[in-house]
Amino acid sequence: MEISIFTNKISIPSNNDLLHSLDKTYVLWQEIRDYCFLKYPDAIEEWNYPGEKYGWSFRIKDKKRAIVYLLPRDHFFKVAFVFGQKATDAIMASEVSAEIKSELLAARVYAEGRGIRIAVTDEHILADIKTLIDIKLG
């Protein structure tokens, strides 16, 4: 399993840490973050440290649930979502890439839904991620 590049429990990652570690993908992290707040201005953002096994992750949530998780890696990051059945059906009917649809259908189903992680290494995936955020908030 991959782990966050930020593993020091006592040091919450700063924007400067992100800028340095994510390199060229930092602007994409910011674009996804900003898009969430554009679509849901009352969103709450927070760093989370679930344990040594995972390191630090960043989540943006509404009052009850996570909208999206941003998982910092070395020079890139992953975006993670959990979708219930209604959202899964909406994704399958959307213009989202076949690769994402396939990964979603292959994901194990838990009580809270299906979880997927999407690597963000360049801007080509941003339109799909924005669509997924729209569906999550729909």
Stockholm file with secondary structure:
# STOCKHOLM 1.0

chainA/1-138         MEISIFTNKISIPSNNDLLHSLDKTYVLWQEIRDYCFLKYPDAIEEWNYPGEKYGWSFRIKDKKRAIVYLLPRDHFFKVAFVFGQKATDAIMASEVSAEIKSELLAARVYAEGRGIRIAVTDEHILADIKTLIDIKLG
#=GR chainA/1-138 SS CCCCSCCCTTCCCCHHHHHHHHGGGHHHHHHHHHHHHHHCTTCEEEEECCCTTTCCEEEEECSSSEEEEEEECSSCEEEEEEECHHHHHHHHTSSCCHHHHHHHHHSCEETTEEEEEEEESSGGGHHHHHHHHHHHHC
#=GC SS_cons         CCCCSCCCTTCCCCHHHHHHHHGGGHHHHHHHHHHHHHHCTTCEEEEECCCTTTCCEEEEECSSSEEEEEEECSSCEEEEEEECHHHHHHHHTSSCCHHHHHHHHHSCEETTEEEEEEEESSGGGHHHHHHHHHHHHC
//
